[in-house]
Amino acid sequence: MTSYSLRLRLLVTGAVSVLIALGVAAVGIALLFSAHVERRALAELSVQLDQVLSGVERDADGLLYLSNTPADPRFERPFGGLYWQISVDGRLLRSRSLWDHEIPLPIDELPDGGEHVHTLEGPDGQSLLTVERSVILPPRLGETGMRAAVAVDQAELQKASRDFASDLLPYLLILAAVLILAMAAQIAIGLRPLGRVEARVGDIRSGRSQRLGEDFPAEVIPLATEVDALLSEREEEISRAGMRAADLAHGFKTPLQAMLGEAGRLRENGQEIHAKAIEETVETMRGHVDRELMRARISLHRETARCDVADVVEAVLRVLRRSVLGGEKSWDVELEPNLAVRAEAADLTEIMGAVAENAARHAASRIQITAREVGGEVGIRIEDDGPGIPPGKLAEMTRRGVRADESSAGSGFGLAIASELAETLGGRLDLRHGTPGLSVRLTLPKA
């Protein structure tokens, strides 16, 4: 997986951590509650054992009996879950809840008043938490040794623990949801500076800004600083490359001019064919030089370039309306207000001039120019009502020297130059056969 959401990774990791932490906490709380329940049960059993021992008396026949039984009704209900028994003088006294069962106390030695805690088997096979105490009766009762025990069914204690866990679970789930939401808010706030970095990068790409700056949190400043340094290095490299291209292009001009002079001398000597071949070669080389100079100039100022579409269209039409080609045509212009593209006014003028002049040359009577923003780009459409171009020839029209009508005036370089310049500016020039005429769509990045 090469791409992922940092926000999602943090959220999932945090949510899993919260659930694990709350799970561990739930287990720990349940264990603590179980231990607390057992301590409370032992304390109650000790109190009930005191009640049992305090009720031991002798009857007229000298037999020991329990005069006052504990008040808890579970002692009187068979297998009620709470039990007592006394072993004394070889006799066994027990609660009604034991029925005919005896709690199997282990054989151990206890001092007078000594107390042991056991987990023993109950009358119905259940597990009993048992408190056993050994005492010596007072003289009035014969100073006899006696073992007494009180026990409770541990299923009741376990049920209390389960009920507590069931009651606790909804609150833990609510706490988990609250913690995850709080963590999501924390992640959103923490990652907000990255959104600002994205916005600043967008501003740099659109030419609205030159650098990220340093008004970021301390953790993001190193990134912003490195990006700004990279931008500075890139600008310097582009500047040096542009200057080298310009120097190289200017270096070609003198030899080219000399070749044109040589062509002139050949023509004077009657060598027309050789002279024309040299001039065509020079013209081709000059076209390459001019194109590279244009690319170098645009690359140097591409990020900061900006011009208003309406101003450029108005300037181009002012010229064409005074010309023979455009003066007799009807120009319909529909532009969205405040449209600006990332290009120098001179470059957009050159493109619009070439396309509009081509439309004026081939239009019958009407030319329509529209411009609107579409998805972060500006689309400018120039449509004429002329004969148009056959669909099979559309792809060739942006090649230098190709003309739709070989009988018409023109060099055939206009649309080709406009297409190359549009691509250099980061846009494109699309030709489409209209009904009737030719539809040219120029798309450039919005400033």
N, C-alpha and C positions, 0 to 999 in steps of 0.2 A: 504494500500500500504506500504509494509515493506521495499522495496528497491527503491531508486530513485537516479537520477543524481544531485549532488550538482551544477554542472555547469549549467545544464538545468534549475534547480529551480532559480538560480541567474539570468540567462539570461531571463527567462520568466517574473520573477518579475520585473527586470529592464526595459524590453521592455514595459510591461504594465504601469509602472510608467512613462516612457518617453512619451508614447501615451496619458496618462491622463494629464500630465503636458502640453504637446503641445496642447491638446484639450482645456484645461482651458485657455492657453495663446491665442489660436485662438479666443475663445469667447471674451476674454477681449480686444484683439486687434480690433475685429470687432465692439464691443461696443464703444471703443475709437474712431474708424474711423467714426462710425455713428454720435457720438457727434460732431466730428470735422466737418463733412459734414453739420450738422445742423447749427453749428456756422457760417460756411462760407456762408451758404444760408441766414441766418439772416443778416449777414453783407452786402451781395449783395442786399437783399430786402431793407435794410435801404438806400443804395445808390440809388436804383431805386425810392424809395419813395421821396428822395430829388429831383430827376429829375422831378418826377410828380409834386411836389409842386412848383418847380421853374418855371414850364411852365404855371401856372394859370394866366389868363388875363381876362379883361372885354371887351366886344365888344361895339359897338356904342349904342346898346340897353340896355346896363348896365348888360348884362348877362355874367356870368363867363363861361369861356371855357378853354380848354387846348391847348395852342399854340404849344408847343413842346412835342410830345409824346416820351417816352423812345425808344431807338433804337432797342431793342431786338425784332426780328420778331415774337416771340411767343405771344406778346401782340396783334398782328394784326390777328392771326390765330384763328378761333373759337375753343374754348376749347383747346387752345394751351398749357396749363399747367402753364402759367404765366399771372397774372391778376392784374388790378388796378381799384379802384373806388374812387370817391369823393362825399361826401354828404355836400351840401352847399345851403343855401337859399331855403331849401325844394326841391331842385333839386338833381338828381343823375347823375353824370358823370362817365362813365366806359369805360374800354377798349373793343375793338372789340372781344377779346377772351372770354369775359363774355357773349357775345351775348345779350340775354334779361334776364340774371340771375343777381341776386344781392347777394353779399357776406353778409350773415346775421351777421353783427357785433353785439356784445352784448351791452346791455345798461350799460355804465359805465361812470364815470366822470374822465376826463383827464385834467390836467392843460395845459396851453399853452406850446406846444412843448413836452408834455408828450407822451410816447410811450408804447404800450402794444403788447404782442405776444399772438396769439390765434391759436388754431387748430379748423378750421371750415369746414363746408360742402361746396363743390364746385359745379359748375354748372352741372356736370355729376355725382353727388353723391360721388365724390372722396374727400379725406381728403386734406385740404389746410393748409399749414403753413403760417400764416398771421401776418403781422406787421401793426399795426394801430397807427396813430399819430393824435393828435388834435392840430390845430394851429389857430391863429387869424390873418386874412389877414392884410396887412399894410394899412395905410390910403388911399393910392391911389386906393386900391381895395375895400374900403368900411369898413374896420375893422370888417369884418364878421367872425364869427366862422365857422370852417370847419373841417370835419373828413375825413382823407384820409387813404387808406389801399392798400397794395400791398401783393399779395399772390402767392405761388408756390405750384404745385401739389407734395405732399409728396411721391407719387409713384416714381418720378424721384430720390428723395433722397434715397429711399429704394433700387432702382435699382443700384444706385452708390455703396451702401454698399454691395449688393449682388455681383456685379462685382468685388469689391475689395476682398471679401472673396474667390471668385472663383480664382482670380489671386494669392491669398496668399496660397491656399491649396497645389499646387504642391511644393512650396518651403518648406512648413511645412512637407510634406511627405519626401522630400529629407533630410531635417534636422533630421527627425525622423530616417531615415535609417542610416545617418552618426552617430548619437548619439548611436544607437543600435550597430553598428559595433565597434565604439569606446569602448562601454561598454563590448562587447564580447572580444575585445583585452585586456581590463583591467582585465576581469575575468580570461582569459587565463594566463596572466602574474601573477595575484594574486594567482592562484591555482597551479602555476608551482612548488612551494616548496612541495606540496603534491605528485606530480609526483616523485620528488627526494626522498621523504620518501618511496614511493612504490619501487623505484629502490634499495634503501639501504636495505629495508626488503628482497627483492629478493637476494641481495648479501649475506645477513646474512643466508638465507635459503640454498644458494648454497655453503656456507662456504668461500666465498671470503672476507667477512668482519665479524667482531664480534659485532660491535655496530653501531648505527645510527650516533653518533657524535653530535656536536653542531653547525656546520656551516650551520645554517638555519636562516630564519628571526625570529625576537623576538617573534612573535606570535606562531611559530611552535616549538621553543626550549622547552617549557614545555612538549609538547607531546613527543618529542624525548627523553627528560630526563626521563620521566616516562617509556617509552618503554625500554630504556637502563637499567633502574633499574629493570624492570620486567625480562629482559634477564639475568641480574646478579643473581637475586633470583632463576630463573629457573636453571641456571647452578649450583648454589650451591645445590639446591634440588636434581638435577640429580647426582651430585658428591656424596652427602651424601647417596642417594639411592643405587648408585653403590657400594660404600664402604660397606654399610650394606649387600648388596647381596653377595659381595665378602667375607665378614666376615662369613656370614651364610654358604656359600658354603665351605669355608675352614674348618669351624667348623664341617661339615659333613664328611670330609675326614678321620679323625681319627676313628670315629665310624665305618665307612665303611671298613676301613682297618682292624679293630678289627673283624668285621664280616667275612671278608675273611680269617683271621687266624682261626676263629672258624670253618669255612667251611673246612679248611685244616685238622683240628683235627678230624672232623667228617668223612672225607674221609679216614684218617688213621685208624679209628675205624671201617671201613667197611660200613659206612652209606653214600653210594654214592648218593642216591636219595636226602637225606636231604642237603648234601653238594652242590649238583648241584642247588637245589632250592634256597639256600642262595646266591650262586654266581650269579645266574640269577637276583635275586632281587637287589643285590649290583650293578650289571652292569647297570640295569635300573636306579637305583638311581644315579649312577655316571654319566650316560648320561644326566639326568635332571640337575645335578649340573654343569656339563661342559657346557650345553646349557645356563643355566642362567648366568654363569660366562661370556660366550661369549656375551650374550645380554647386560650385565652390562658394559663390556668393550667397546662394540660398541656404546652404548648410551652415554658414557662419551666423546667419540671422534668423534661422527658422524658428527657434524657440521663442523669440521675442517679437516676431513679425505679427502685424495686425493691420487690417484695413477694413473699411466699411463697404459692403457690397453695393449699396445704393449709390454712394459717391462714385465708385468706379464705373458702374453701368451708366450713370448720368454723363460722366466724362466721355466714355466711348461713344454714346449716342449723339452727343453734341458734335463730335467730329463726323460721324457717319451721316447725320442728317444734312450736313453741308456738302457731302460728296455726291458725285453723280450716281453711284450705286444705291446709296441709302436715302437720298433726298426725295425720291418718288415713292418710297415704300411707306406703309403704315406700320408704326411700331407700337405694340401693346405691351405695357410693362406692368407687372404685378409682383411687388416685392414685399415680404414680411418686414415690418419695421425693426430697426436696430440689429440687423444681421451683420456679423463680422466674421471674417475667416482668418486663419493663421497663415498669412501671406503678405508680402510687401505689395503696396498699391501698384507699383510698376509691373510686378509679375502678373497680378490678376488682370491688369489692363492689357498686357500682351496676350493673355489667353482669351479674354473676352473680345479683344479687338480682332483676333484671328477668326474666332468662331462667328462673331456677329458679321464680319466682313464677308465670310463665306456664305452666311445666310442671306445677306443683302444681294450678293452676286447671283444667287440661284432662285430667290423668292419671286413669285409672280406679282404679288402686291402687298402681302402682309407678313409680319414677323412678330412673334410673341415671345416675351422674356418673362419668366417667373422664377422666384427664388423663395425657398422656405427651409426651415430647420427640420431635419429628420434624424433622430437618434444620435445627437451629439455631432452631426455633420450638417453642412449646408449644401443643399442641392440647387443648382442653377440650371434651368432648362431653356434652351433657345430652339424654337420651332419655326420653320418657314413653310409656305404653301407652294414651294417649287416642285419640280419633277421628282425630287428625292433621289435615292441611290438604290440600285438593286440589292436585295439582301445578301447575295453572294459576294458583293464587292465591298460591303461595309467594313470587313476586317482589314482591307488593304488601305482604307482611306487615311489611316493614321501613320502610314509609311511615307517617308519623304519622297517628293516628286510624283506622287500618285494623284491624279485628278479624276473626278467622276465624268467630267465633260472635257475631252481633249481639245475641243474646238474653242473653249472659253479661255479668257485671259487668266493669268495666275500661274504661280510656280509650282503649286502642289505641295508647298512646305507648311502652309498655315496650320492645318489641323494636326499635322505631325508634330510641329513645334509645340502647339498647344497641349497635345497629349503628353509629350515628354516633360513639359514644364509642370503639368498637373501631377504627374507621377513623382517628380522631384519634390513637390510641395506636400507629398503624402496623400494625394487624392487620385482621381481617375477621370478619364473622359470617355463616355460611352456614346456610340452612335446607334440610332435606331431609325428604321424606315417608317415614316409617318403616313398618314392618310389625309391629305397628300403631304409631300415634302419630306424634309429630313429633321429628325429630332435629336438634338445634342444635349446630353446631360453632363454637367460638370459638377463633381462632388469634391469638396475640400473640407479639411478639419475646421470645426467651429472654434473661434477664438474666445 
